[in-house]
């Protein structure tokens, strides 16, 4: 399908819309508190004329579509940032695990404090699991109620079904 046959998005200039009408709509669309009267004042036009343009060109529906699109864009940006954060955290956790392993190799066995090494490995492993989208901890229900976790994490959908494909595409 050629670009000429693709209909414009609702928030874009419509084929039947003059540049003056679109400019008026754009002003309305981009207002924090949308007002036909304010557009009329800003353009030095009558309220009745702007009201007619708004009705003929479906301003309210188009502005609502714009709002939905802006929300979609903001959500996608948030998801992208969460993915970047998870990657950074996983890399950090991996580096911590490598350092812990190196430290273990250098410490004579009789000087190793098991508690210190255990905490380091547990913390790094937990961070890596969480960063990669794993649940973190499983909380069992006993005696009629769930145990209250010390820390709760919100982990949005991590697209596990596509994770293997994404890693394959990123490999050299």
DSSP file (Angstrom, degrees, kcal/mol; ACC not computed):
  #  RESIDUE AA STRUCTURE BP1 BP2  ACC     N-H-->O    O-->H-N    N-H-->O    O-->H-N    TCO  KAPPA ALPHA  PHI   PSI    X-CA   Y-CA   Z-CA
    1    1 A X              0   0    0      0, 0.0     2,-0.1     0, 0.0     5,-0.0   0.000 360.0 360.0 360.0 127.6    0.0    0.0    0.0
    2    2 A X    >>  -     0   0    0      1,-0.1     3,-1.3     3,-0.0     4,-0.7  -0.361 360.0-113.7 -76.6 157.7    1.5    3.3   -1.0
    3    3 A X  G >4 S+     0   0    0      1,-0.3     3,-0.8     2,-0.2    -1,-0.1   0.822 114.1  63.4 -59.5 -32.4    1.8    6.2    1.5
    4    4 A X  G 34 S+     0   0    0      1,-0.2    -1,-0.3     3,-0.0    -2,-0.0   0.776 104.0  47.2 -65.4 -26.3   -0.7    8.2   -0.5
    5    5 A X  G <4 S+     0   0    0     -3,-1.3     2,-0.5     2,-0.1    -1,-0.2   0.554  86.4  99.7 -94.6  -7.7   -3.5    5.7    0.1
    6    6 A X  S << S-     0   0    0     -3,-0.8     2,-0.0    -4,-0.7    -3,-0.0  -0.676  78.0-125.4 -78.5 122.5   -2.9    5.3    3.9
    7    7 A X        -     0   0    0     -2,-0.5     3,-0.1     1,-0.1    -2,-0.1  -0.360  29.9-103.5 -66.6 148.1   -5.4    7.5    5.7
    8    8 A X        -     0   0    0      5,-0.1    -1,-0.1     1,-0.1     7,-0.1  -0.308  38.8 -98.1 -68.0 155.0   -4.0   10.0    8.1
    9    9 A X    >   -     0   0    0      1,-0.1     3,-1.9     4,-0.0    -1,-0.1  -0.352  40.3-105.5 -64.7 155.7   -4.2    9.3   11.8
   10   10 A X  T 3  S+     0   0    0      1,-0.3    -1,-0.1    -3,-0.1    52,-0.1   0.824 121.0  51.5 -56.1 -32.9   -7.1   11.1   13.5
   11   11 A X  T 3  S+     0   0    0      2,-0.1    -1,-0.3    51,-0.1     2,-0.2   0.521  99.3  81.8 -84.8  -4.7   -4.8   13.7   15.1
   12   12 A X  S <  S-     0   0    0     -3,-1.9     2,-0.2     1,-0.1    -4,-0.0  -0.475 101.7 -72.9 -92.6 168.9   -3.2   14.5   11.8
   13   13 A X        -     0   0    0     -2,-0.2     2,-0.2     1,-0.1    -1,-0.1  -0.432  53.6-133.4 -63.5 129.7   -4.5   16.9    9.1
   14   14 A X    >   -     0   0    0     -2,-0.2     3,-1.9     4,-0.1     8,-0.1  -0.503  16.7-114.3 -85.2 154.3   -7.4   15.2    7.4
   15   15 A X  T 3  S+     0   0    0      1,-0.3    -1,-0.1    -2,-0.2    -2,-0.1   0.848 117.5  44.1 -57.8 -36.4   -7.8   15.1    3.6
   16   16 A X  T 3  S+     0   0    0      2,-0.1     2,-0.5    41,-0.0    -1,-0.3   0.339  95.4 100.9 -89.8   7.6  -10.9   17.3    3.7
   17   17 A X    <   -     0   0    0     -3,-1.9     2,-0.0     4,-0.0    -4,-0.0  -0.813  67.0-135.6-103.2 127.1   -9.4   19.7    6.2
   18   18 A X     >  -     0   0    0     -2,-0.5     4,-2.4     1,-0.1     5,-0.2  -0.291  27.5-110.2 -71.2 163.2   -8.0   23.1    5.2
   19   19 A X  H  > S+     0   0    0      1,-0.2     4,-2.3     2,-0.2     5,-0.2   0.861 119.3  53.0 -64.3 -34.6   -4.7   24.3    6.7
   20   20 A X  H  > S+     0   0    0      2,-0.2     4,-2.0     1,-0.2    -1,-0.2   0.920 110.4  46.4 -66.2 -43.0   -6.6   26.9    8.8
   21   21 A X  H  > S+     0   0    0      2,-0.2     4,-2.5     1,-0.2    -2,-0.2   0.901 112.8  50.0 -66.4 -39.6   -9.0   24.4   10.2
   22   22 A X  H  X S+     0   0    0     -4,-2.4     4,-3.4     2,-0.2     5,-0.2   0.915 108.3  52.5 -66.2 -40.8   -6.2   22.0   11.0
   23   23 A X  H  X S+     0   0    0     -4,-2.3     4,-2.1     2,-0.2    -1,-0.2   0.907 110.5  48.5 -59.9 -41.0   -4.2   24.8   12.7
   24   24 A X  H  X S+     0   0    0     -4,-2.0     4,-2.1     2,-0.2    -2,-0.2   0.920 113.1  47.4 -64.4 -43.4   -7.3   25.5   14.8
   25   25 A X  H  X S+     0   0    0     -4,-2.5     4,-3.6     2,-0.2     5,-0.2   0.924 109.1  54.0 -62.9 -44.0   -7.7   21.8   15.7
   26   26 A X  H  X S+     0   0    0     -4,-3.4     4,-2.2     1,-0.2    -1,-0.2   0.900 107.9  50.2 -58.3 -41.3   -4.0   21.5   16.5
   27   27 A X  H  < S+     0   0    0     -4,-2.1     4,-0.5    -5,-0.2    -1,-0.2   0.938 114.2  44.7 -60.4 -46.1   -4.3   24.4   19.0
   28   28 A X  H >< S+     0   0    0     -4,-2.1     3,-1.2     1,-0.2    -2,-0.2   0.938 112.7  51.4 -62.0 -48.6   -7.3   22.7   20.6
   29   29 A X  H 3< S+     0   0    0     -4,-3.6    -1,-0.2     1,-0.3    -2,-0.2   0.858 112.2  46.1 -57.3 -39.8   -5.6   19.3   20.6
   30   30 A X  T 3< S+     0   0    0     -4,-2.2    -1,-0.3    -5,-0.2     2,-0.2   0.433  85.7 111.6 -90.7   0.8   -2.5   20.6   22.3
   31   31 A X    <   -     0   0    0     -3,-1.2     3,-0.4    -4,-0.5    -3,-0.0  -0.533  64.7-141.7 -74.0 138.5   -4.3   22.7   25.0
   32   32 A X  S    S+     0   0    0      1,-0.3     2,-0.5    -2,-0.2    -1,-0.1   0.908 103.7  27.3 -63.6 -40.3   -3.9   21.4   28.6
   33   33 A X  S    S-     0   0    0      2,-0.1    -1,-0.3    -3,-0.0    -3,-0.1  -0.863  98.5-137.5-121.3  93.2   -7.6   22.4   29.2
   34   34 A X        +     0   0    0     -2,-0.5     2,-0.3    -3,-0.4    -6,-0.1  -0.227  30.0 171.8 -61.3 132.9   -9.2   22.2   25.8
   35   35 A X     >  -     0   0    0      1,-0.1     4,-1.9    -7,-0.1     5,-0.1  -0.948  32.9-159.9-148.9 121.4  -11.6   25.0   25.0
   36   36 A X  H  > S+     0   0    0     -2,-0.3     4,-2.4     1,-0.2     5,-0.2   0.910 101.2  53.8 -61.6 -42.6  -13.4   26.0   21.8
   37   37 A X  H  > S+     0   0    0      1,-0.2     4,-2.4     2,-0.2    -1,-0.2   0.891 106.8  50.9 -60.8 -40.7  -13.8   29.5   23.2
   38   38 A X  H  > S+     0   0    0      2,-0.2     4,-2.9     1,-0.2    -1,-0.2   0.898 109.2  50.4 -66.6 -39.6  -10.1   29.8   23.9
   39   39 A X  H  X S+     0   0    0     -4,-1.9     4,-2.2     2,-0.2    -2,-0.2   0.931 110.3  50.9 -61.4 -44.7   -9.2   28.7   20.3
   40   40 A X  H  X>S+     0   0    0     -4,-2.4     5,-2.7     1,-0.2     4,-0.6   0.921 112.7  45.7 -59.3 -44.6  -11.7   31.3   19.0
   41   41 A X  H ><5S+     0   0    0     -4,-2.4     3,-0.9     3,-0.2    -2,-0.2   0.932 112.3  50.7 -63.9 -45.3  -10.1   34.0   21.1
   42   42 A X  H 3<5S+     0   0    0     -4,-2.9    -1,-0.2     1,-0.3    -2,-0.2   0.835 118.1  38.4 -63.6 -32.4   -6.5   33.0   20.1
   43   43 A X  H 3<5S-     0   0    0     -4,-2.2    -1,-0.3    -5,-0.2    -2,-0.2   0.424 107.7-123.0 -96.5   0.3   -7.4   33.0   16.4
   44   44 A X  T <<5 +     0   0    0     -3,-0.9     2,-0.3    -4,-0.6    -3,-0.2   0.921  68.9 131.5  54.5  46.7   -9.6   36.1   16.7
   45   45 A X      < -     0   0    0     -5,-2.7    -1,-0.2    -6,-0.2    -2,-0.1  -0.803  64.9 -89.7-120.6 163.7  -12.5   34.1   15.2
   46   46 A X     >  -     0   0    0     -2,-0.3     4,-2.0     1,-0.1     5,-0.2  -0.441  28.1-127.5 -73.7 149.6  -16.1   33.8   16.4
   47   47 A X  H  > S+     0   0    0      1,-0.2     4,-2.8     2,-0.2     5,-0.2   0.882 110.2  57.1 -62.2 -37.8  -16.9   31.1   18.8
   48   48 A X  H  > S+     0   0    0      2,-0.2     4,-2.3     1,-0.2    -1,-0.2   0.903 106.0  49.2 -61.6 -42.2  -19.7   29.9   16.5
   49   49 A X  H  > S+     0   0    0      2,-0.2     4,-2.6     1,-0.2    -1,-0.2   0.941 114.0  44.6 -62.9 -47.5  -17.3   29.4   13.6
   50   50 A X  H  X S+     0   0    0     -4,-2.0     4,-2.7     1,-0.2    -2,-0.2   0.882 111.6  53.8 -65.8 -38.0  -14.8   27.4   15.7
   51   51 A X  H  X S+     0   0    0     -4,-2.8     4,-2.1     2,-0.2    -1,-0.2   0.904 109.8  48.2 -61.7 -41.2  -17.7   25.4   17.1
   52   52 A X  H  X S+     0   0    0     -4,-2.3     4,-2.9     2,-0.2     5,-0.2   0.935 111.8  48.6 -64.8 -46.9  -18.8   24.6   13.6
   53   53 A X  H  X S+     0   0    0     -4,-2.6     4,-2.0     1,-0.2    -2,-0.2   0.918 110.6  52.1 -58.4 -43.6  -15.3   23.6   12.5
   54   54 A X  H  <>S+     0   0    0     -4,-2.7     5,-2.3     1,-0.2     6,-0.3   0.905 113.4  43.6 -61.0 -42.8  -15.0   21.4   15.7
   55   55 A X  H ><5S+     0   0    0     -4,-2.1     3,-0.9     1,-0.2    -2,-0.2   0.921 114.3  48.4 -69.3 -44.4  -18.2   19.6   14.9
   56   56 A X  H 3<5S+     0   0    0     -4,-2.9    -2,-0.2     1,-0.2    -1,-0.2   0.793 120.0  38.5 -66.9 -28.1  -17.5   19.1   11.2
   57   57 A X  T 3<5S-     0   0    0     -4,-2.0    -1,-0.2    -5,-0.2    -2,-0.2   0.202 106.2-121.3-111.9  14.8  -14.0   17.8   11.8
   58   58 A X  T <>5 +     0   0    0     -3,-0.9     4,-2.4    -4,-0.2     5,-0.2   0.877  43.0 172.0  53.5  47.4  -14.7   15.7   15.0
   59   59 A X  H  ><S+     0   0    0     -5,-2.3     4,-2.9     1,-0.2     5,-0.2   0.888  71.1  51.8 -56.8 -43.8  -12.3   17.6   17.2
   60   60 A X  H  > S+     0   0    0     -6,-0.3     4,-2.0     1,-0.2    -1,-0.2   0.920 113.0  43.7 -65.2 -43.4  -13.3   15.9   20.4
   61   61 A X  H  > S+     0   0    0      2,-0.2     4,-2.2     1,-0.2    -1,-0.2   0.905 115.8  48.8 -66.1 -41.2  -12.9   12.4   19.1
   62   62 A X  H  X S+     0   0    0     -4,-2.4     4,-2.1     2,-0.2    -2,-0.2   0.897 111.0  49.5 -66.9 -39.9   -9.6   13.2   17.3
   63   63 A X  H  X S+     0   0    0     -4,-2.9     4,-2.3    -5,-0.2    -1,-0.2   0.881 109.8  52.1 -66.0 -37.2   -8.2   14.9   20.5
   64   64 A X  H  X S+     0   0    0     -4,-2.0     4,-2.2    -5,-0.2    -2,-0.2   0.906 108.5  50.6 -64.8 -40.4   -9.2   11.8   22.5
   65   65 A X  H  X S+     0   0    0     -4,-2.2     4,-2.3     1,-0.2    -2,-0.2   0.886 108.7  53.0 -62.7 -38.3   -7.4    9.6   19.9
   66   66 A X  H  X S+     0   0    0     -4,-2.1     4,-2.7     2,-0.2    -2,-0.2   0.918 107.6  51.0 -60.8 -44.8   -4.4   11.9   20.4
   67   67 A X  H  X S+     0   0    0     -4,-2.3     4,-2.2     1,-0.2    -2,-0.2   0.909 109.6  49.6 -60.8 -42.8   -4.5   11.4   24.1
   68   68 A X  H  X S+     0   0    0     -4,-2.2     4,-2.4     1,-0.2    -1,-0.2   0.916 111.8  49.0 -62.2 -43.4   -4.6    7.6   23.7
   69   69 A X  H  X S+     0   0    0     -4,-2.3     4,-2.4     2,-0.2    -2,-0.2   0.903 110.4  50.1 -64.5 -41.6   -1.6    7.7   21.4
   70   70 A X  H  X S+     0   0    0     -4,-2.7     4,-2.2     1,-0.2    -1,-0.2   0.885 111.1  49.6 -64.8 -37.7    0.4    9.9   23.8
   71   71 A X  H  X S+     0   0    0     -4,-2.2     4,-2.6    -5,-0.2    -2,-0.2   0.905 109.9  51.0 -66.1 -41.5   -0.4    7.5   26.6
   72   72 A X  H  X S+     0   0    0     -4,-2.4     4,-2.5     2,-0.2    -2,-0.2   0.920 110.9  48.8 -61.0 -44.1    0.7    4.6   24.5
   73   73 A X  H  X S+     0   0    0     -4,-2.4     4,-2.3     2,-0.2    -2,-0.2   0.914 111.9  48.7 -62.7 -43.7    4.0    6.4   23.6
   74   74 A X  H  X S+     0   0    0     -4,-2.2     4,-2.1     1,-0.2    -2,-0.2   0.906 111.7  49.2 -64.7 -41.5    4.6    7.2   27.3
   75   75 A X  H  X S+     0   0    0     -4,-2.6     4,-2.5     2,-0.2    -2,-0.2   0.910 111.0  50.0 -64.1 -41.3    3.9    3.6   28.4
   76   76 A X  H  X S+     0   0    0     -4,-2.5     4,-2.7     1,-0.2    -2,-0.2   0.907 109.5  51.1 -64.2 -40.9    6.3    2.2   25.7
   77   77 A X  H  X S+     0   0    0     -4,-2.3     4,-2.2     1,-0.2    -1,-0.2   0.899 110.4  49.8 -62.1 -39.4    9.0    4.6   26.8
   78   78 A X  H  X S+     0   0    0     -4,-2.1     4,-2.3     2,-0.2    -2,-0.2   0.919 110.7  49.0 -65.2 -43.0    8.5    3.4   30.4
   79   79 A X  H  X S+     0   0    0     -4,-2.5     4,-2.3     1,-0.2    -2,-0.2   0.914 110.3  51.6 -61.7 -43.0    8.7   -0.2   29.3
   80   80 A X  H  X S+     0   0    0     -4,-2.7     4,-2.1     1,-0.2    -1,-0.2   0.906 110.4  48.2 -60.9 -42.0   11.9    0.5   27.3
   81   81 A X  H  X S+     0   0    0     -4,-2.2     4,-2.6     2,-0.2    -1,-0.2   0.877 109.3  52.9 -67.2 -37.1   13.5    2.2   30.3
   82   82 A X  H  X S+     0   0    0     -4,-2.3     4,-2.8     2,-0.2    -2,-0.2   0.908 108.4  50.9 -64.0 -41.0   12.5   -0.8   32.5
   83   83 A X  H  X S+     0   0    0     -4,-2.3     4,-2.1     2,-0.2    -2,-0.2   0.920 111.4  47.6 -61.6 -43.8   14.2   -3.2   30.0
   84   84 A X  H  X S+     0   0    0     -4,-2.1     4,-2.5     2,-0.2    -2,-0.2   0.913 112.0  50.2 -62.9 -42.4   17.4   -1.1   30.1
   85   85 A X  H  X S+     0   0    0     -4,-2.6     4,-2.8     1,-0.2     5,-0.2   0.925 109.6  50.6 -62.7 -44.9   17.3   -1.0   33.9
   86   86 A X  H  X S+     0   0    0     -4,-2.8     4,-2.7     1,-0.2    -1,-0.2   0.906 110.0  50.3 -59.9 -41.1   16.9   -4.7   34.1
   87   87 A X  H  X S+     0   0    0     -4,-2.1     4,-2.4     2,-0.2    -1,-0.2   0.936 111.7  47.5 -63.2 -45.7   19.8   -5.2   31.8
   88   88 A X  H  X S+     0   0    0     -4,-2.5     4,-2.5     1,-0.2    -2,-0.2   0.923 113.6  48.0 -60.3 -44.3   22.0   -2.9   33.9
   89   89 A X  H  X S+     0   0    0     -4,-2.8     4,-2.8     2,-0.2    -1,-0.2   0.892 110.9  50.4 -65.9 -39.4   21.0   -4.6   37.1
   90   90 A X  H  X S+     0   0    0     -4,-2.7     4,-2.5    -5,-0.2    -1,-0.2   0.913 111.7  48.5 -64.2 -41.7   21.6   -8.1   35.6
   91   91 A X  H  X S+     0   0    0     -4,-2.4     4,-2.3     2,-0.2    -2,-0.2   0.905 112.4  48.8 -64.4 -41.2   25.1   -7.0   34.5
   92   92 A X  H  X S+     0   0    0     -4,-2.5     4,-2.3     2,-0.2    -2,-0.2   0.924 111.6  49.0 -63.5 -44.9   25.8   -5.5   37.9
   93   93 A X  H  X S+     0   0    0     -4,-2.8     4,-2.4     1,-0.2    -2,-0.2   0.909 110.5  50.8 -62.3 -41.4   24.6   -8.7   39.6
   94   94 A X  H  X S+     0   0    0     -4,-2.5     4,-2.4     1,-0.2    -1,-0.2   0.919 109.6  50.3 -62.1 -42.9   26.8  -10.8   37.3
   95   95 A X  H  X S+     0   0    0     -4,-2.3     4,-2.4     1,-0.2    -1,-0.2   0.888 109.6  51.8 -62.2 -38.5   29.8   -8.6   38.1
   96   96 A X  H  X S+     0   0    0     -4,-2.3     4,-2.4     2,-0.2    -1,-0.2   0.914 109.5  49.3 -63.6 -41.9   29.1   -9.1   41.8
   97   97 A X  H  X S+     0   0    0     -4,-2.4     4,-2.4     2,-0.2    -2,-0.2   0.901 110.2  50.8 -64.6 -40.2   29.0  -12.8   41.4
   98   98 A X  H  X S+     0   0    0     -4,-2.4     4,-2.5     2,-0.2    -2,-0.2   0.932 111.9  47.3 -62.4 -45.6   32.3  -12.8   39.5
   99   99 A X  H  X S+     0   0    0     -4,-2.4     4,-2.8     1,-0.2    -2,-0.2   0.893 110.9  51.8 -63.5 -39.4   33.9  -10.8   42.2
  100  100 A X  H  X S+     0   0    0     -4,-2.4     4,-2.3     2,-0.2    -1,-0.2   0.920 110.2  48.8 -62.9 -42.5   32.5  -13.0   44.9
  101  101 A X  H  X S+     0   0    0     -4,-2.4     4,-1.8     2,-0.2    -2,-0.2   0.916 112.5  47.9 -64.2 -42.6   33.9  -16.1   43.1
  102  102 A X  H  X S+     0   0    0     -4,-2.5     4,-1.5     1,-0.2    -2,-0.2   0.914 111.3  50.9 -62.9 -42.7   37.3  -14.4   42.7
  103  103 A X  H  X S+     0   0    0     -4,-2.8     4,-1.4     1,-0.2    -1,-0.2   0.900 108.0  52.8 -62.7 -40.0   37.3  -13.4   46.4
  104  104 A X  H  < S+     0   0    0     -4,-2.3    -1,-0.2     1,-0.2    -2,-0.2   0.893 107.0  52.3 -61.4 -39.8   36.5  -17.0   47.4
  105  105 A X  H  < S+     0   0    0     -4,-1.8    -1,-0.2     1,-0.2    -2,-0.2   0.820 110.8  47.5 -67.9 -30.6   39.4  -18.4   45.4
  106  106 A X  H  < S+     0   0    0     -4,-1.5     2,-0.5    -3,-0.2    -1,-0.2   0.708  93.9  86.4 -84.7 -21.2   41.9  -16.0   47.1
  107  107 A X  S  < S-     0   0    0     -4,-1.4     5,-0.1    -3,-0.2    -4,-0.0  -0.675  84.7-118.6 -86.4 127.6   40.8  -16.6   50.7
  108  108 A X    >>  -     0   0    0     -2,-0.5     3,-2.2     1,-0.1     4,-0.7  -0.341  27.7-115.8 -59.5 145.1   42.4  -19.5   52.4
  109  109 A X  G >4 S+     0   0    0      1,-0.3     3,-0.7     2,-0.2    -1,-0.1   0.820 113.7  56.0 -56.1 -35.0   39.7  -22.0   53.4
  110  110 A X  G 34 S+     0   0    0      1,-0.2    -1,-0.3     3,-0.0    -2,-0.1   0.615 108.4  48.9 -76.2  -9.5   40.4  -21.6   57.1
  111  111 A X  G <4 S+     0   0    0     -3,-2.2     2,-0.3     2,-0.1    -1,-0.2   0.477  82.2 113.3-104.0  -5.4   39.7  -17.8   56.9
  112  112 A X    <<  -     0   0    0     -3,-0.7     2,-0.9    -4,-0.7     3,-0.1  -0.520  56.8-149.8 -73.3 126.5   36.5  -17.9   54.9
  113  113 A X    >>  -     0   0    0     -2,-0.3     4,-1.9     1,-0.2     3,-0.6  -0.865   6.4-155.6 -93.9 109.5   33.5  -16.7   56.9
  114  114 A X  H 3> S+     0   0    0     -2,-0.9     4,-2.6     1,-0.2     5,-0.2   0.840  89.3  57.2 -56.8 -36.9   30.7  -18.7   55.4
  115  115 A X  H 3> S+     0   0    0      2,-0.2     4,-2.4     1,-0.2    -1,-0.2   0.895 106.6  48.2 -64.0 -41.0   28.1  -16.1   56.4
  116  116 A X  H <> S+     0   0    0     -3,-0.6     4,-2.2     2,-0.2    -2,-0.2   0.942 115.1  43.6 -65.3 -48.3   29.8  -13.3   54.5
  117  117 A X  H  X S+     0   0    0     -4,-1.9     4,-2.6     1,-0.2     5,-0.3   0.914 113.4  52.6 -63.8 -42.4   30.2  -15.3   51.3
  118  118 A X  H  X S+     0   0    0     -4,-2.6     4,-2.7    -5,-0.3    -1,-0.2   0.920 110.0  47.5 -60.8 -45.6   26.7  -16.7   51.6
  119  119 A X  H  X S+     0   0    0     -4,-2.4     4,-2.7     2,-0.2     5,-0.2   0.904 112.0  50.4 -63.3 -41.3   25.2  -13.2   51.9
  120  120 A X  H  X S+     0   0    0     -4,-2.2     4,-2.3     2,-0.2     5,-0.2   0.936 114.5  42.9 -62.9 -47.2   27.2  -11.9   49.0
  121  121 A X  H  X S+     0   0    0     -4,-2.6     4,-2.6     2,-0.2     5,-0.2   0.910 115.2  50.2 -66.5 -42.0   26.1  -14.8   46.7
  122  122 A X  H  X S+     0   0    0     -4,-2.7     4,-2.4    -5,-0.3    -2,-0.2   0.925 112.6  46.3 -62.9 -45.3   22.5  -14.6   47.9
  123  123 A X  H  X S+     0   0    0     -4,-2.7     4,-2.3    -5,-0.2    -2,-0.2   0.937 115.6  44.8 -64.0 -47.2   22.3  -10.9   47.3
  124  124 A X  H  X S+     0   0    0     -4,-2.3     4,-2.4    -5,-0.2    -2,-0.2   0.903 114.2  49.3 -65.2 -41.2   23.9  -11.0   43.9
  125  125 A X  H  X S+     0   0    0     -4,-2.6     4,-2.7    -5,-0.2    -1,-0.2   0.913 111.2  49.3 -64.7 -42.5   21.8  -14.0   42.8
  126  126 A X  H  X S+     0   0    0     -4,-2.4     4,-2.6    -5,-0.2     5,-0.2   0.922 111.5  49.2 -62.8 -44.1   18.6  -12.4   43.9
  127  127 A X  H  X S+     0   0    0     -4,-2.3     4,-2.5     1,-0.2    -1,-0.2   0.907 112.0  48.7 -62.1 -42.0   19.4   -9.2   42.1
  128  128 A X  H  X S+     0   0    0     -4,-2.4     4,-1.6     2,-0.2    -2,-0.2   0.929 111.9  48.6 -65.4 -44.2   20.2  -11.1   38.9
  129  129 A X  H  <>S+     0   0    0     -4,-2.7     5,-2.9     1,-0.2    -2,-0.2   0.936 114.1  45.8 -60.6 -46.3   17.0  -13.2   39.1
  130  130 A X  H ><5S+     0   0    0     -4,-2.6     3,-1.6     1,-0.2    -1,-0.2   0.916 110.9  53.0 -63.5 -43.2   14.9  -10.0   39.7
  131  131 A X  H 3<5S+     0   0    0     -4,-2.5    -1,-0.2     1,-0.3    -2,-0.2   0.802 108.2  51.1 -63.4 -29.3   16.6   -8.2   36.9
  132  132 A X  T 3<5S-     0   0    0     -4,-1.6    -1,-0.3    -5,-0.2    -2,-0.2   0.365 125.6-100.8 -91.3   5.3   15.9  -11.0   34.5
  133  133 A X  T < 5S+     0   0    0     -3,-1.6    -3,-0.2     1,-0.3    25,-0.1   0.583  71.1 147.4  91.8  10.3   12.2  -11.0   35.4
  134  134 A X      < -     0   0    0     -5,-2.9    -1,-0.3    -6,-0.2     3,-0.1  -0.380  61.9-108.5 -74.7 160.7   12.2  -13.9   37.7
  135  135 A X        -     0   0    0      1,-0.2     2,-1.5    -2,-0.1    18,-0.2   0.711  38.2-146.1 -65.6 -20.8    9.7  -13.8   40.6
  136  136 A X        +     0   0    0     -7,-0.1     2,-0.3     2,-0.0    -1,-0.2  -0.617  68.5  12.6  90.9 -80.3   12.4  -13.3   43.2
  137  137 A X        -     0   0    0     -2,-1.5     2,-0.5    -3,-0.1    12,-0.0  -0.963  66.6-135.5-132.6 149.8   10.9  -15.2   46.1
  138  138 A X        -     0   0    0     -2,-0.3     2,-0.6     2,-0.0    -2,-0.0  -0.914  19.3-156.6-103.2 128.0    8.0  -17.6   46.5
  139  139 A X        -     0   0    0     -2,-0.5     2,-0.2    10,-0.0    10,-0.0  -0.921   8.7-148.9-108.7 123.9    5.8  -16.9   49.4
  140  140 A X        -     0   0    0     -2,-0.6     7,-1.2     6,-0.0     2,-0.5  -0.579  11.0-127.8 -89.2 152.2    3.8  -19.9   50.8
  141  141 A X  E     +A  146   0A   0     -2,-0.2     2,-0.3     5,-0.2     5,-0.2  -0.880  36.6 167.8 -97.4 128.7    0.4  -19.6   52.4
  142  142 A X  E >   +A  145   0A   0      3,-1.9     3,-1.6    -2,-0.5    -2,-0.0  -0.981  56.1  12.3-138.4 150.8    0.2  -21.4   55.8
  143  143 A X  T 3  S-     0   0    0     -2,-0.3    -1,-0.1     1,-0.3     3,-0.1   0.828 131.9 -52.8  54.3  36.2   -2.2  -21.4   58.6
  144  144 A X  T 3  S+     0   0    0      1,-0.1     2,-0.3    -3,-0.1    -1,-0.3   0.526 121.9  63.4  85.2   5.5   -4.9  -19.6   56.5
  145  145 A X  E <  S-A  142   0A   0     -3,-1.6    -3,-1.9    -5,-0.0     2,-0.1  -0.997  79.0-101.4-160.0 156.2   -2.9  -16.6   55.3
  146  146 A X  E     -A  141   0A   0     -2,-0.3     2,-0.2    -5,-0.2    -5,-0.2  -0.460  38.8-112.3 -77.8 149.7    0.1  -15.5   53.3
  147  147 A X        -     0   0    0     -7,-1.2     2,-0.6    -2,-0.1    -1,-0.1  -0.587  34.6-116.9 -73.4 142.1    3.4  -14.6   54.9
  148  148 A X        -     0   0    0     -2,-0.2     2,-0.1     1,-0.0    -1,-0.1  -0.730  28.4-133.1 -84.8 118.7    4.1  -10.9   54.5
  149  149 A X        -     0   0    0     -2,-0.6     3,-0.1     1,-0.1   -10,-0.0  -0.392   6.1-133.9 -70.7 149.8    7.2  -10.4   52.4
  150  150 A X  S    S+     0   0    0      1,-0.2     2,-0.4    -2,-0.1    -1,-0.1   0.901  94.1  23.6 -67.1 -41.5    9.8   -7.9   53.7
  151  151 A X  S    S-     0   0    0      2,-0.0     2,-0.4    -3,-0.0    -1,-0.2  -0.988  71.8-157.6-128.7 134.5   10.2   -6.4   50.2
  152  152 A X        -     0   0    0     -2,-0.4     2,-0.4    -3,-0.1     0, 0.0  -0.935   8.1-159.8-112.5 137.2    7.6   -6.5   47.4
  153  153 A X        -     0   0    0     -2,-0.4     2,-0.7   -18,-0.2    -2,-0.0  -0.932  11.0-146.3-115.2 137.7    8.6   -6.0   43.7
  154  154 A X        +     0   0    0     -2,-0.4     2,-0.6     2,-0.0    -2,-0.0  -0.920  21.8 179.8 -97.8 116.9    6.4   -5.0   40.9
  155  155 A X        -     0   0    0     -2,-0.7     3,-0.2   -22,-0.1    -2,-0.0  -0.935  15.2-149.3-120.3 106.4    7.6   -6.8   37.8
  156  156 A X        -     0   0    0     -2,-0.6    -2,-0.0     1,-0.2     0, 0.0  -0.145  49.2 -55.3 -68.0 170.4    5.6   -6.0   34.6
  157  157 A X        -     0   0    0      1,-0.2    -1,-0.2     2,-0.1   -24,-0.0  -0.202  50.3-166.1 -47.4 124.6    5.2   -8.6   31.8
  158  158 A X        -     0   0    0     -3,-0.2    -1,-0.2   -25,-0.1    -2,-0.1   0.281  32.5-123.2-103.7  10.6    8.7   -9.5   30.8
  159  159 A X    >>  +     0   0    0      1,-0.1     3,-1.4     2,-0.1     4,-0.7   0.907  40.7 174.3  52.9  50.9    7.7  -11.2   27.5
  160  160 A X  H >> S+     0   0    0      1,-0.3     3,-0.6     2,-0.2     4,-0.6   0.810  72.4  64.3 -58.6 -30.9    9.3  -14.5   28.5
  161  161 A X  H 34 S+     0   0    0      1,-0.2    -1,-0.3     2,-0.1     4,-0.2   0.811 111.5  35.4 -64.5 -27.8    7.9  -16.1   25.3
  162  162 A X  H <> S+     0   0    0     -3,-1.4     4,-2.5     1,-0.1    -1,-0.2   0.435  92.5  93.8-103.5  -0.8   10.0  -13.8   23.2
  163  163 A X  H <X S+     0   0    0     -4,-0.7     4,-2.4    -3,-0.6     5,-0.2   0.911  85.1  49.0 -61.1 -45.4   13.1  -13.7   25.4
  164  164 A X  H  X S+     0   0    0     -4,-0.6     4,-1.9     1,-0.2    -1,-0.2   0.894 112.4  49.1 -63.5 -39.2   14.9  -16.5   23.7
  165  165 A X  H  > S+     0   0    0     -4,-0.2     4,-2.3     2,-0.2    -1,-0.2   0.920 110.8  50.3 -64.8 -42.8   14.3  -14.9   20.3
  166  166 A X  H  X S+     0   0    0     -4,-2.5     4,-1.7     1,-0.2    -2,-0.2   0.911 111.1  48.3 -62.8 -42.4   15.5  -11.5   21.5
  167  167 A X  H  X S+     0   0    0     -4,-2.4     4,-1.1     1,-0.2    -1,-0.2   0.872 110.6  51.7 -66.9 -36.1   18.7  -13.0   22.9
  168  168 A X  H  < S+     0   0    0     -4,-1.9     3,-0.4    -5,-0.2    -1,-0.2   0.912 109.8  49.1 -65.4 -42.2   19.3  -14.9   19.7
  169  169 A X  H  < S+     0   0    0     -4,-2.3    -1,-0.2     1,-0.2    -2,-0.2   0.838 111.0  50.4 -66.1 -33.0   18.9  -11.7   17.6
  170  170 A X  H  < S+     0   0    0     -4,-1.7    -1,-0.2    -5,-0.2    -2,-0.2   0.690  88.6  99.9 -81.4 -17.7   21.3   -9.7   19.9
  171  171 A X     <        0   0    0     -4,-1.1    -3,-0.0    -3,-0.4    -4,-0.0  -0.410 360.0 360.0 -69.6 143.7   24.0  -12.4   19.7
  172  172 A X              0   0    0     -2,-0.1    -1,-0.1     0, 0.0    -4,-0.1   0.513 360.0 360.0 -71.2 360.0   26.9  -11.6   17.2
